[in-house]
Amino acid sequence: GVQTLLQLLPPQVFSQDHTNKRISWTVPCVQIEDKPRFRWRGLHIDPARHFQKKEDVLRFIDTMVLHKFNVLHFHLTDDQGWRIEIKQYPKLTEVGAWRKEDGFGLDPKALSFFDEKGRYGGFYTQKDIQEIVAYAAARYITVVPEIEMPGHALAALAAFPELSCTVGPFEVACGGGIFKDVYCAGNDQVFEFLDNVLAEVIELFPSKYIHVGGDECPKDRWKNCPKCRQRIKDEGLKDEHELQSWFISRIERFLNSKGKTIIGWDEILEGGLAPNAAVMSWRGMSGGIAAAKAGHDVVMTPTSHCYLDYYQAKGNEPKAIGGFLPIETVYSLEPVPEELTEDQKKHILGVQGNLWSEYIPNLSHLEYMAYPRACALSEVAWTPAEKRD
């Protein structure tokens, strides 16, 4: 409601007046009846590839508020960095939060987060996380953490190589790619470790949802790992895809026991979806359609409309990961597929824009990539389809 009132004010109200003159202004006399179309109106940031300091995250939250977003998806772990302090496992940040170099070939002047050893990275203390979550909550934004599994795990495996199929050694990844070394699904130590990590994460984030990733997990190591082969046999599984489903379902049981719901990228559909999981549909909308038809909640975030790390114009643009996503395309998104029944449509929680940071090294670049396309997405998320123009 406050944001709606602010949007009625003339622009000069927000300009600085250094003469100490009193500024008078008026707003139209109107009655407003308004509510959001979707309950999940999200933006995603990725400090795993390039760390974003606490103060920058708070500023980003401020811009989200202005556009009535209400979910910040906080991607905290990946191959290129582990960004959250876990007190039971200090090596996760001592080792996993740092890499030898940027690895993405960006301008050194754009990079600022180096430790005394010259390593590149950073992490949030639990106190930092508490401040971010509280700051967001005071502005009606829920922070949803993402702890990647079973893939995108090199930063964790660099600290604890015994959790892999090959026991390493490993280094935190410099540069992009999909890496074959993942958590060993046949090793019970892995689940003890992840349960302990998630227990601390749960204490820090009151969000109903905990994001577990689940995307881009190569099965190469599992195919040749005796422990994983034994797990497949013991659990009566058909193949490695069902092993991933078993892995996610095992994590889901733990999170459900703590009153949390898992959400993951649409790869968690492969081999069978965990019973109570929600899905983020990023490889198009087909994964979301399949999940909704099976009775699961969905956040639509297809690359075709929601990947704000793609180029937004042609020519004279800073380096991006690829793709082309102009603001008109973002605005054209219709998140609720026509082929769903009315009951199935109720499973579409909303939409989310994603800002993967391989080529986004600092706050000014983050804001440049986010806006104005996020303005278009905010209207997709808020306004009834028939009212959009």
C-alpha positions as CSV (number, residue, x, y, z in Angstrom):
1,G,0.0,0.0,0.0
2,V,2.8,2.4,0.8
3,Q,4.5,1.7,-2.5
4,T,1.3,2.4,-4.3
5,L,1.0,5.8,-2.6
6,L,4.6,6.6,-3.4
7,Q,3.9,5.8,-7.1
8,L,1.2,8.5,-7.1
9,L,3.7,11.2,-6.0
10,P,5.2,13.5,-8.5
11,P,8.9,12.8,-9.4
12,Q,10.2,16.1,-7.8
13,V,9.3,14.9,-4.4
14,F,12.2,12.5,-4.6
15,S,14.8,15.1,-5.8
16,Q,17.1,16.7,-3.2
17,D,16.4,20.3,-2.3
18,H,19.5,21.9,-0.8
19,T,17.8,25.3,-0.3
20,N,15.7,24.1,2.7
21,K,12.5,25.2,0.9
22,R,9.3,23.6,1.9
23,I,8.1,21.3,-0.9
24,S,4.3,21.0,-1.4
25,W,2.7,18.4,-3.6
26,T,-0.6,16.7,-4.2
27,V,-1.8,13.3,-5.2
28,P,-5.1,12.4,-6.9
29,C,-8.1,11.7,-4.7
30,V,-8.7,8.1,-5.6
31,Q,-9.9,4.9,-4.0
32,I,-7.6,2.0,-4.8
33,E,-8.6,-1.7,-4.8
34,D,-5.5,-3.7,-5.6
35,K,-4.0,-7.1,-4.8
36,P,-1.2,-9.2,-6.4
37,R,-2.0,-11.8,-9.0
38,F,0.7,-14.2,-7.6
39,R,1.9,-14.9,-4.1
40,W,5.5,-15.6,-5.3
41,R,7.0,-12.5,-6.9
42,G,10.7,-13.3,-6.8
43,L,14.2,-12.2,-7.8
44,H,17.2,-14.4,-7.6
45,I,20.8,-13.3,-6.9
46,D,24.0,-15.4,-7.1
47,P,26.8,-14.5,-4.7
48,A,28.4,-17.9,-5.3
49,R,30.0,-16.8,-8.6
50,H,30.8,-13.2,-7.5
51,F,30.3,-12.4,-3.8
52,Q,27.9,-9.5,-3.0
53,K,28.6,-7.9,0.3
54,K,25.9,-7.6,2.9
55,E,25.3,-3.9,2.3
56,D,24.8,-4.5,-1.4
57,V,22.2,-7.2,-0.7
58,L,20.3,-4.8,1.5
59,R,20.3,-2.2,-1.2
60,F,19.1,-4.8,-3.7
61,I,16.2,-5.6,-1.3
62,D,15.3,-1.9,-1.2
63,T,14.9,-1.8,-5.0
64,M,12.8,-5.0,-4.8
65,V,10.5,-3.3,-2.3
66,L,9.8,-0.4,-4.7
67,H,8.5,-2.9,-7.3
68,K,6.5,-5.1,-4.9
69,F,8.7,-8.2,-5.1
70,N,8.3,-10.4,-2.1
71,V,10.8,-13.3,-2.4
72,L,14.6,-13.0,-2.6
73,H,16.1,-16.3,-3.8
74,F,19.6,-16.4,-2.3
75,H,21.9,-18.8,-4.1
76,L,24.5,-19.4,-1.5
77,T,26.6,-22.4,-2.7
78,D,28.0,-23.7,-6.0
79,D,31.1,-25.0,-7.6
80,Q,32.7,-21.6,-7.4
81,G,32.1,-20.7,-3.8
82,W,30.4,-21.6,-0.5
83,R,29.0,-18.3,0.9
84,I,27.4,-19.1,4.3
85,E,29.1,-19.8,7.6
86,I,28.2,-23.2,9.0
87,K,29.6,-23.4,12.6
88,Q,29.8,-27.2,12.7
89,Y,32.0,-27.1,9.5
90,P,34.3,-24.1,9.5
91,K,36.3,-25.5,6.6
92,L,33.3,-24.8,4.3
93,T,34.2,-21.1,4.4
94,E,37.9,-21.4,5.3
95,V,38.4,-23.4,2.1
96,G,35.2,-23.4,0.1
97,A,34.6,-19.6,0.1
98,W,37.8,-18.8,-1.8
99,R,39.2,-19.6,-5.2
100,K,42.6,-18.8,-6.8
101,E,41.2,-16.2,-9.2
102,D,38.1,-14.7,-10.6
103,G,38.0,-17.3,-13.4
104,F,35.6,-15.5,-15.7
105,G,38.0,-13.1,-17.4
106,L,36.5,-9.9,-16.1
107,D,38.1,-6.5,-15.7
108,P,40.2,-6.7,-12.5
109,K,39.0,-3.2,-11.6
110,A,35.5,-4.6,-11.3
111,L,36.6,-7.2,-8.7
112,S,37.1,-6.3,-5.0
113,F,36.8,-9.4,-2.8
114,F,40.2,-10.8,-2.1
115,D,41.6,-12.1,1.1
116,E,45.1,-11.6,2.6
117,K,46.4,-14.6,0.5
118,G,45.2,-13.1,-2.7
119,R,42.3,-15.5,-3.0
120,Y,39.0,-14.3,-4.5
121,G,35.7,-14.9,-2.8
122,G,34.0,-14.1,0.5
123,F,31.2,-15.3,2.7
124,Y,28.4,-14.2,5.0
125,T,28.7,-14.8,8.7
126,Q,25.6,-16.1,10.5
127,K,25.2,-12.6,11.9
128,D,25.2,-11.2,8.4
129,I,22.5,-13.6,7.4
130,Q,20.4,-12.7,10.4
131,E,20.7,-9.0,9.5
132,I,19.7,-9.7,5.9
133,V,16.7,-11.8,6.8
134,A,15.5,-9.3,9.4
135,Y,15.9,-6.4,7.0
136,A,14.0,-8.2,4.3
137,A,11.3,-9.4,6.7
138,A,10.7,-5.8,7.9
139,R,10.0,-5.0,4.2
140,Y,7.7,-8.0,3.7
141,I,10.3,-10.0,1.7
142,T,11.0,-13.6,2.4
143,V,14.6,-14.8,1.8
144,V,14.7,-18.3,0.4
145,P,18.2,-19.9,0.7
146,E,19.6,-22.3,-1.8
147,I,22.0,-25.0,-0.8
148,E,23.0,-26.9,-4.0
149,M,22.9,-30.7,-4.1
150,P,23.7,-33.3,-5.4
151,G,25.7,-31.4,-8.1
152,H,27.3,-28.0,-8.2
153,A,29.2,-29.1,-5.0
154,L,32.9,-28.5,-5.8
155,A,33.3,-25.8,-3.2
156,A,32.1,-28.1,-0.5
157,L,34.1,-31.1,-1.8
158,A,37.3,-29.0,-1.8
159,A,36.8,-28.7,1.9
160,F,35.5,-32.3,2.4
161,P,36.7,-34.5,-0.5
162,E,35.6,-37.6,1.4
163,L,32.0,-36.7,0.5
164,S,32.6,-37.4,-3.2
165,C,32.8,-40.7,-5.1
166,T,36.5,-40.4,-5.8
167,V,37.7,-38.6,-2.6
168,G,39.5,-36.0,-4.5
169,P,41.5,-33.9,-4.0
170,F,39.5,-30.9,-5.4
171,E,39.8,-27.2,-5.7
172,V,37.1,-24.6,-5.7
173,A,36.2,-24.0,-9.4
174,C,37.6,-21.1,-11.3
175,G,35.3,-20.4,-14.2
176,G,32.0,-21.9,-15.4
177,G,31.0,-25.3,-16.5
178,I,29.3,-28.4,-15.3
179,F,31.6,-30.5,-13.2
180,K,31.4,-34.3,-12.9
181,D,32.4,-34.5,-9.2
182,V,29.2,-34.4,-7.0
183,Y,28.1,-35.6,-3.7
184,C,28.3,-39.4,-3.4
185,A,24.7,-40.7,-3.2
186,G,25.9,-44.0,-1.7
187,N,27.8,-42.5,1.2
188,D,25.8,-42.1,4.5
189,Q,28.3,-39.5,5.6
190,V,27.0,-37.2,2.9
191,F,23.5,-37.2,4.4
192,E,24.8,-36.7,7.9
193,F,26.8,-33.7,6.6
194,L,23.8,-32.2,4.7
195,D,21.4,-32.8,7.5
196,N,23.8,-30.9,9.9
197,V,24.3,-28.1,7.3
198,L,20.5,-27.7,6.7
199,A,19.8,-27.8,10.4
200,E,21.9,-24.6,10.8
201,V,20.3,-23.1,7.6
202,I,16.8,-23.7,9.0
203,E,17.7,-21.8,12.2
204,L,18.7,-18.8,10.1
205,F,15.9,-18.7,7.6
206,P,12.2,-18.7,8.7
207,S,11.1,-19.3,5.1
208,K,8.7,-22.1,4.5
209,Y,10.8,-23.2,1.5
210,I,14.4,-24.4,1.4
211,H,15.9,-24.6,-2.2
212,V,18.0,-27.6,-2.7
213,G,19.1,-27.0,-6.3
214,G,19.0,-30.4,-8.0
215,D,20.0,-29.1,-11.4
216,E,22.8,-30.1,-13.8
217,C,24.0,-33.1,-11.9
218,P,26.1,-35.4,-14.1
219,K,25.8,-39.1,-13.3
220,D,29.3,-40.1,-14.5
221,R,30.8,-40.7,-11.0
222,W,27.7,-42.5,-9.8
223,K,27.8,-45.0,-12.7
224,N,31.3,-46.1,-11.6
225,C,31.0,-45.7,-7.8
226,P,30.6,-49.0,-5.9
227,K,28.8,-47.3,-3.1
228,C,26.3,-45.7,-5.5
229,R,25.8,-49.0,-7.4
230,Q,25.1,-50.7,-4.0
231,R,22.6,-47.9,-3.1
232,I,20.7,-48.4,-6.4
233,K,20.6,-52.2,-5.7
234,D,19.6,-51.8,-2.0
235,E,16.8,-49.3,-2.7
236,G,15.5,-51.2,-5.7
237,L,16.1,-48.3,-8.1
238,K,16.2,-48.5,-11.9
239,D,19.1,-46.2,-12.7
240,E,21.1,-43.1,-11.7
241,H,18.1,-40.8,-12.4
242,E,16.1,-42.7,-9.9
243,L,19.1,-42.4,-7.6
244,Q,18.9,-38.6,-7.8
245,S,15.2,-38.8,-7.0
246,W,16.0,-41.0,-4.0
247,F,18.6,-38.5,-2.9
248,I,16.2,-35.5,-3.1
249,S,13.5,-37.5,-1.4
250,R,15.9,-38.4,1.4
251,I,16.6,-34.7,1.9
252,E,13.0,-33.9,1.7
253,R,12.1,-36.2,4.6
254,F,14.6,-34.4,6.8
255,L,13.3,-30.9,5.8
256,N,9.7,-32.0,6.2
257,S,10.5,-33.3,9.7
258,K,11.6,-29.7,10.5
259,G,8.5,-28.2,9.1
260,K,10.1,-27.1,5.8
261,T,9.1,-27.7,2.2
262,I,11.8,-28.3,-0.5
263,I,11.8,-26.5,-3.8
264,G,14.2,-27.3,-6.6
265,W,15.0,-26.7,-10.3
266,D,13.0,-28.8,-12.7
267,E,15.6,-31.6,-12.9
268,I,14.2,-32.9,-9.7
269,L,11.3,-34.2,-11.8
270,E,13.7,-36.7,-13.4
271,G,13.4,-40.2,-11.9
272,G,10.3,-39.2,-10.0
273,L,9.4,-36.1,-8.0
274,A,9.8,-36.1,-4.2
275,P,6.3,-36.4,-2.7
276,N,5.9,-32.8,-1.4
277,A,8.4,-30.9,-3.5
278,A,7.8,-27.6,-5.3
279,V,9.4,-27.0,-8.7
280,M,11.1,-24.0,-10.3
281,S,10.6,-24.5,-14.1
282,W,13.6,-23.0,-15.8
283,R,14.1,-25.2,-18.9
284,G,11.0,-23.7,-20.5
285,M,7.6,-24.2,-18.9
286,S,7.1,-27.9,-19.6
287,G,8.5,-29.0,-16.3
288,G,6.2,-26.7,-14.5
289,I,3.2,-28.0,-16.4
290,A,4.2,-31.6,-15.6
291,A,4.6,-30.7,-11.9
292,A,1.3,-28.8,-11.7
293,K,-0.6,-31.7,-13.4
294,A,0.9,-34.0,-10.7
295,G,-0.4,-31.7,-8.0
296,H,2.9,-29.9,-7.1
297,D,3.4,-26.2,-6.6
298,V,5.4,-24.4,-9.3
299,V,7.3,-21.1,-9.8
300,M,7.7,-20.2,-13.4
301,T,11.1,-18.9,-14.3
302,P,11.8,-20.0,-17.9
303,T,15.1,-18.9,-19.6
304,S,13.0,-17.5,-22.4
305,H,11.5,-14.8,-20.3
306,C,13.2,-14.7,-16.8
307,Y,17.0,-15.0,-17.2
308,L,18.0,-11.4,-16.5
309,D,21.7,-12.3,-16.9
310,Y,21.1,-12.5,-20.7
311,Y,21.8,-9.6,-23.0
312,Q,19.0,-7.0,-22.9
313,A,20.0,-5.1,-26.1
314,K,22.1,-5.7,-29.2
315,G,25.5,-4.0,-29.5
316,N,27.6,-2.0,-27.1
317,E,26.5,-4.1,-24.0
318,P,28.8,-5.3,-21.3
319,K,29.8,-9.0,-21.5
320,A,27.0,-11.4,-20.5
321,I,26.6,-15.1,-20.4
322,G,24.7,-15.1,-23.7
323,G,21.1,-15.2,-24.9
324,F,19.0,-12.2,-25.8
325,L,16.1,-11.1,-23.6
326,P,14.7,-7.6,-24.3
327,I,12.2,-6.0,-21.9
328,E,9.3,-6.6,-24.3
329,T,9.8,-10.4,-24.1
330,V,9.9,-10.3,-20.3
331,Y,6.6,-8.4,-20.3
332,S,5.0,-10.9,-22.6
333,L,5.3,-13.8,-20.2
334,E,2.1,-15.5,-19.3
335,P,2.9,-17.8,-16.4
336,V,-0.2,-19.8,-16.3
337,P,-0.4,-22.3,-19.2
338,E,-3.7,-22.7,-20.9
339,E,-3.5,-26.5,-21.0
340,L,-3.9,-26.7,-17.2
341,T,-7.3,-27.2,-15.6
342,E,-8.6,-24.6,-13.1
343,D,-7.5,-26.7,-10.2
344,Q,-4.0,-27.3,-11.7
345,K,-3.6,-23.6,-12.4
346,K,-3.9,-23.0,-8.6
347,H,-0.5,-24.7,-8.3
348,I,1.3,-21.8,-10.1
349,L,2.7,-19.9,-7.2
350,G,4.2,-17.1,-9.3
351,V,7.2,-16.0,-11.3
352,Q,10.9,-15.2,-10.6
353,G,13.7,-13.4,-12.5
354,N,17.2,-14.9,-12.2
355,L,20.4,-13.0,-12.1
356,W,23.2,-15.6,-12.4
357,S,26.4,-13.7,-11.7
358,E,29.2,-15.3,-13.8
359,Y,29.5,-12.0,-15.6
360,I,28.0,-9.8,-12.9
361,P,30.8,-8.8,-10.6
362,N,29.4,-5.9,-8.5
363,L,26.2,-4.1,-7.4
364,S,26.1,-1.5,-10.2
365,H,26.3,-4.2,-12.8
366,L,23.7,-6.3,-10.9
367,E,21.3,-3.3,-10.9
368,Y,22.0,-2.6,-14.6
369,M,21.1,-6.2,-15.6
370,A,18.1,-6.3,-13.3
371,Y,16.4,-3.1,-14.2
372,P,14.3,-2.1,-16.1
373,R,13.5,-5.7,-17.1
374,A,12.5,-6.5,-13.5
375,C,10.0,-3.6,-13.7
376,A,8.3,-5.6,-16.5
377,L,8.4,-8.8,-14.5
378,S,7.0,-7.1,-11.4
379,E,3.9,-6.2,-13.4
380,V,3.6,-9.7,-14.7
381,A,3.7,-10.9,-11.1
382,W,1.2,-8.3,-9.8
383,T,-1.3,-7.3,-12.4
384,P,-4.2,-9.5,-13.7
385,A,-3.5,-10.7,-17.2
386,E,-6.5,-8.8,-18.6
387,K,-5.2,-5.5,-17.1
388,R,-1.7,-5.6,-18.6
389,D,-1.1,-3.3,-21.6
